[in-house]
Amino acid sequence: MMFTEQYHSWDYAVFSAHLYRYLPQWTWQDHPRIYQKWAHYHRPKPLQSKSRWSIESISALLNDDPKILVLYHLGMHACIPQILAQHNIQFDILMDRKVYVKHQHGMSALRDKADRQKAAYRFLMSDDPAVLLKARTTIRAGRHLLIFADGNSGTSDAMDRKLKVNFLESDLYVRTGIAILSFLLQIPIVPIAHEWDQGHYRLFSGGSISRLPKEEREEYIKRSMQLVFNFLTDQIKDKPWSWECWGYLHRQNCYTLSYPEEIEFNPDLEENIRLRLGDQAGIFNRKYFCYQFE
């Protein structure tokens, strides 16, 4: 296959390496097309969506007891809090402080817009020592708690503080805060995604995840987080371009690597790509995330 300069970039190389790790059934020849579709799908979008949205499938949340609503980085995710607020679903958002600071202007504008619609909500920071108390206040006020399950874990998070879950054809180390809050606050988890359906976006949910009778804390954390990521798996296994995180998984400290004793850096092998590292040319092996200078 003839590659353009675009497919000899590090951005493409790490995207392709992640795609192979988790979805090896997609061939190397499929990767350029998926990458191009992924880049288009996740181009920057305004926080205020001009598209039509249907929330009929999750309308029960309007009058439901408080729940933890879980979102994922699936394309239109930044618009969803606004859509929920417009439909009078009451919630507060728990998020990573670094993400909030990075998008503070947009987040503030979103909150101001919700205030004008009389659907005010708060931003709770995950590193706040009082976050549990604030989350409890949210629940006692009859409001849902909105949390993104993926995409905002940083390299500062030690692997031994995360939980290993099965994910597609490999595994992923994930934060457990969603399950811990669910256990402590005794409220269910509801994963939410969206899809394009006959001229509009439709929000839909997975099954409610709750603690089973006599289920111990650690058992519940493990089972519930696996179900949270099983739902994500169902959304992306047949359309991998819809998940934003392929481009930065390597920065999240969310997987471990194993290597064979010998790795072949033959440029004729499809798993290898010629790339420059600094001022030197070399070959990156997408299968094992390894690089060799020429």
C-alpha positions as CSV (number, residue, x, y, z in Angstrom):
1,M,0.0,0.0,0.0
2,M,1.3,3.5,-0.8
3,F,1.5,5.7,2.3
4,T,1.4,9.5,2.2
5,E,3.4,11.6,4.5
6,Q,0.4,11.7,6.9
7,Y,0.9,8.0,7.5
8,H,4.5,8.4,8.4
9,S,3.7,10.6,11.4
10,W,3.9,9.7,15.1
11,D,0.2,10.7,15.5
12,Y,-0.8,8.0,13.0
13,A,1.7,5.5,14.3
14,V,0.6,5.5,17.9
15,F,-3.1,5.5,16.8
16,S,-2.4,2.5,14.7
17,A,-0.5,0.7,17.4
18,H,-3.4,1.2,19.9
19,L,-5.9,0.0,17.3
20,Y,-3.9,-3.2,16.7
21,R,-3.6,-3.9,20.4
22,Y,-7.3,-3.7,21.1
23,L,-8.8,-4.6,17.7
24,P,-6.4,-6.8,15.8
25,Q,-9.1,-8.1,13.6
26,W,-8.8,-4.8,11.6
27,T,-6.0,-5.3,9.2
28,W,-3.0,-2.9,8.8
29,Q,-4.5,-1.9,5.5
30,D,-7.7,-0.8,7.3
31,H,-5.8,1.6,9.6
32,P,-5.3,4.6,7.3
33,R,-9.0,4.7,6.4
34,I,-10.0,4.4,10.1
35,Y,-7.5,7.0,11.1
36,Q,-8.8,9.4,8.4
37,K,-12.4,8.8,9.5
38,W,-11.4,9.2,13.2
39,A,-9.6,12.5,12.6
40,H,-12.7,13.8,10.8
41,Y,-15.2,12.5,13.3
42,H,-13.3,14.1,16.3
43,R,-12.5,17.5,14.7
44,P,-13.2,20.4,17.1
45,K,-16.9,21.1,17.6
46,P,-18.8,23.9,19.3
47,L,-20.1,23.1,22.7
48,Q,-23.5,24.2,21.6
49,S,-24.9,21.6,19.2
50,K,-27.2,22.8,16.4
51,S,-28.3,19.3,15.6
52,R,-31.6,17.8,16.8
53,W,-31.4,15.5,19.8
54,S,-33.8,12.9,21.1
55,I,-33.7,11.9,24.8
56,E,-36.8,9.7,24.7
57,S,-34.8,6.6,25.6
58,I,-33.5,8.2,28.8
59,S,-36.5,10.5,29.6
60,A,-37.1,8.5,32.9
61,L,-34.1,10.4,34.3
62,L,-36.2,13.5,34.6
63,N,-38.1,12.1,37.5
64,D,-35.8,9.2,38.6
65,D,-34.0,9.0,41.9
66,P,-30.4,10.2,41.6
67,K,-27.9,8.1,39.7
68,I,-24.3,8.3,38.5
69,L,-24.6,9.0,34.7
70,V,-21.5,7.8,32.9
71,L,-20.4,9.4,29.6
72,Y,-17.7,8.4,27.2
73,H,-15.6,10.3,24.6
74,L,-17.7,9.3,21.6
75,G,-17.7,12.3,19.3
76,M,-20.5,14.6,20.6
77,H,-19.8,14.1,24.2
78,A,-19.0,17.7,25.0
79,C,-22.6,18.7,23.9
80,I,-24.4,16.1,26.1
81,P,-24.3,18.0,29.4
82,Q,-26.0,20.9,27.6
83,I,-28.6,18.7,26.0
84,L,-29.4,17.1,29.4
85,A,-29.7,20.6,30.9
86,Q,-32.0,21.8,28.1
87,H,-34.3,18.9,28.8
88,N,-34.4,19.8,32.5
89,I,-32.4,16.8,33.7
90,Q,-30.7,18.0,36.9
91,F,-27.1,17.0,37.6
92,D,-23.6,18.1,38.8
93,I,-20.4,17.1,36.9
94,L,-17.5,15.4,38.5
95,M,-14.3,15.9,36.5
96,D,-10.5,16.0,36.5
97,R,-9.2,19.4,37.4
98,K,-6.7,19.5,34.6
99,V,-9.4,18.9,32.1
100,Y,-11.5,21.7,33.6
101,V,-8.6,24.2,33.5
102,K,-7.9,23.3,29.9
103,H,-11.5,23.9,28.9
104,Q,-12.4,26.4,31.5
105,H,-13.7,29.1,29.1
106,G,-16.1,26.7,27.4
107,M,-17.1,25.1,30.7
108,S,-17.9,28.5,32.2
109,A,-20.0,29.4,29.1
110,L,-21.8,26.2,29.4
111,R,-22.6,26.7,33.1
112,D,-23.8,30.3,32.4
113,K,-26.1,29.1,29.6
114,A,-27.5,26.4,32.0
115,D,-28.0,29.1,34.7
116,R,-30.1,31.1,32.3
117,Q,-32.2,28.1,31.6
118,K,-32.7,27.6,35.4
119,A,-30.8,24.3,35.2
120,A,-27.7,25.3,37.2
121,Y,-25.2,22.7,38.0
122,R,-21.8,22.5,39.7
123,F,-18.4,21.3,38.7
124,L,-16.9,19.0,41.3
125,M,-13.2,18.3,41.1
126,S,-12.0,14.7,41.5
127,D,-8.9,15.8,43.5
128,D,-10.9,17.8,46.0
129,P,-10.5,16.2,49.5
130,A,-14.2,17.1,50.1
131,V,-15.4,15.6,46.9
132,L,-17.3,12.7,48.6
133,L,-19.2,15.2,50.8
134,K,-20.0,17.4,47.8
135,A,-21.2,14.4,45.8
136,R,-23.4,13.3,48.7
137,T,-24.9,16.8,48.8
138,T,-25.6,16.5,45.1
139,I,-27.5,13.2,45.6
140,R,-29.4,14.4,48.7
141,A,-30.5,17.4,46.6
142,G,-32.1,14.9,44.2
143,R,-29.6,15.6,41.4
144,H,-27.7,13.1,39.3
145,L,-23.9,13.0,39.2
146,L,-22.4,13.1,35.7
147,I,-18.9,11.5,35.2
148,F,-16.8,10.6,32.2
149,A,-15.4,7.1,32.5
150,D,-12.6,7.4,30.0
151,G,-10.1,9.8,28.6
152,N,-8.9,11.9,31.5
153,S,-6.6,9.7,33.5
154,G,-3.1,11.1,33.7
155,T,0.3,9.5,34.0
156,S,0.5,10.6,37.6
157,D,-2.1,7.9,38.5
158,A,-0.1,4.9,39.7
159,M,-1.0,1.6,38.0
160,D,-1.5,-0.1,41.4
161,R,-4.3,2.3,42.2
162,K,-6.2,1.3,39.1
163,L,-8.3,-1.7,38.3
164,K,-7.6,-4.1,35.4
165,V,-10.6,-4.8,33.3
166,N,-11.1,-6.7,30.1
167,F,-11.4,-4.3,27.1
168,L,-11.9,-5.5,23.5
169,E,-9.1,-7.9,22.7
170,S,-6.8,-6.8,25.5
171,D,-7.1,-5.1,28.9
172,L,-7.2,-1.6,30.4
173,Y,-6.3,-0.2,33.8
174,V,-9.1,2.2,34.8
175,R,-9.9,4.5,37.7
176,T,-12.4,3.1,40.2
177,G,-13.9,6.4,41.5
178,I,-17.3,5.8,39.7
179,A,-17.8,2.4,41.4
180,I,-16.5,3.7,44.8
181,L,-19.0,6.6,44.8
182,S,-21.8,4.2,43.7
183,F,-21.0,1.9,46.6
184,L,-20.6,4.6,49.2
185,L,-23.6,6.7,48.1
186,Q,-25.7,3.5,47.4
187,I,-26.9,4.8,44.0
188,P,-26.8,2.9,40.6
189,I,-24.6,3.6,37.7
190,V,-26.2,4.3,34.2
191,P,-23.9,4.4,31.2
192,I,-25.0,6.7,28.4
193,A,-24.0,7.0,24.7
194,H,-25.4,8.6,21.6
195,E,-25.9,7.6,17.9
196,W,-27.0,9.3,14.7
197,D,-30.5,8.1,13.9
198,Q,-32.4,9.3,10.8
199,G,-31.4,12.9,10.9
200,H,-30.9,13.5,14.6
201,Y,-28.8,12.3,17.5
202,R,-30.3,9.9,20.0
203,L,-29.2,9.5,23.6
204,F,-29.6,6.0,25.0
205,S,-28.5,4.1,28.1
206,G,-27.2,0.7,29.0
207,G,-28.6,-1.3,31.9
208,S,-28.6,0.2,35.4
209,I,-25.7,-1.2,37.4
210,S,-26.4,-1.7,41.1
211,R,-24.9,-3.5,44.1
212,L,-26.2,-7.1,44.4
213,P,-27.5,-8.3,47.8
214,K,-24.6,-8.9,50.2
215,E,-22.0,-8.0,47.5
216,E,-18.8,-6.9,49.1
217,R,-17.2,-3.6,48.2
218,E,-14.3,-5.0,46.2
219,E,-16.5,-7.4,44.3
220,Y,-18.9,-4.6,43.4
221,I,-16.1,-2.3,42.3
222,K,-14.6,-5.0,40.0
223,R,-18.0,-6.1,38.5
224,S,-19.4,-2.6,38.0
225,M,-16.3,-1.2,36.3
226,Q,-16.2,-4.1,34.0
227,L,-19.8,-3.5,33.0
228,V,-19.0,0.2,32.5
229,F,-16.3,-0.7,30.0
230,N,-18.3,-3.5,28.5
231,F,-20.8,-0.9,27.4
232,L,-18.1,1.2,25.8
233,T,-16.8,-1.9,24.0
234,D,-20.3,-2.4,22.5
235,Q,-20.2,1.2,21.1
236,I,-16.8,1.0,19.4
237,K,-16.0,-2.6,18.4
238,D,-17.6,-2.2,15.0
239,K,-16.9,1.5,14.5
240,P,-13.5,2.2,16.2
241,W,-13.3,5.7,14.7
242,S,-16.0,6.8,17.1
243,W,-13.8,6.6,20.2
244,E,-11.6,9.7,20.7
245,C,-9.0,8.1,23.0
246,W,-7.1,6.0,20.5
247,G,-4.8,9.0,19.9
248,Y,-3.6,9.4,23.5
249,L,-4.0,6.1,25.3
250,H,-0.2,6.0,25.6
251,R,-0.3,9.1,27.9
252,Q,-2.8,7.6,30.3
253,N,-0.8,4.9,32.1
254,C,-3.6,2.5,31.3
255,Y,-1.9,-0.6,29.9
256,T,1.3,-2.6,30.3
257,L,3.5,-3.9,27.4
258,S,5.2,-7.2,26.9
259,Y,7.9,-7.9,24.3
260,P,9.3,-11.0,22.6
261,E,13.0,-11.5,22.9
262,E,13.5,-10.6,19.3
263,I,11.6,-8.0,17.3
264,E,12.1,-7.8,13.6
265,F,12.4,-4.2,12.3
266,N,12.3,-5.2,8.7
267,P,10.7,-2.2,6.8
268,D,8.9,-4.6,4.5
269,L,6.8,-6.0,7.3
270,E,3.4,-4.2,7.5
271,E,3.7,-3.7,11.3
272,N,6.8,-1.5,10.8
273,I,6.7,2.2,9.8
274,R,9.6,4.5,9.0
275,L,9.6,7.5,11.3
276,R,12.1,10.2,12.4
277,L,12.9,10.5,16.1
278,G,14.6,13.8,16.6
279,D,17.0,14.2,13.7
280,Q,17.5,10.5,13.1
281,A,15.6,8.1,10.9
282,G,14.3,4.8,12.3
283,I,11.6,2.2,12.3
284,F,8.7,2.0,14.7
285,N,7.1,-1.4,15.3
286,R,3.4,-0.9,15.8
287,K,2.8,-4.4,17.1
288,Y,5.2,-4.0,20.1
289,F,5.5,-0.2,20.5
290,C,9.3,-0.4,19.8
291,Y,11.6,1.9,17.9
292,Q,15.0,1.2,16.3
293,F,17.3,3.8,14.8
294,E,18.6,3.0,11.3
